[in-house]
């Protein structure tokens, strides 16, 4: 499960051979959530509101890179790192 970004204690990862829709996994202080790339909504799990908003802000800025990372892991390739939120 490649890690593509880390910021403010939030870790963003993809899993190889994961199911549709295109999504990414987020962990933060014991919380786990899955965000759909298309809608930027949580489709599984939960995060504190502040961290969820930070993830949405970051993902909005990097949506195309997230789609490219999804495509890479579907081909079983290592995705490129994405810059953190500053």
HUJO-V780113 format. One line per field, one symbol per residue. ss: DSSP state (A for helix, B for strand, O for the rest). burial: I if it has 24 or more other ideal C-beta (glycine too) atoms within 12 Angstrom, else O. A space follows every 50 residues. Layout:
BEGIN
ss: ???
burial: ???
END
This chain:
BEGIN
ss: OOBBBBBOOBBBBOOOOOOOOOBBBBBBOOBBBBBBOOOOOBBBBBOOAA AAAAAAAAAAAOAAAAAAAAAAAAOOOOOOOOOOOO
burial: OIIIIOIOOIIIIIOOOIOOOIIIIIIIOOOOIIIIIOOIOIOOOOIOOO IIOIIIOIIOOIOOIIIOIIOOIOOOOOIOOIOOOO
END
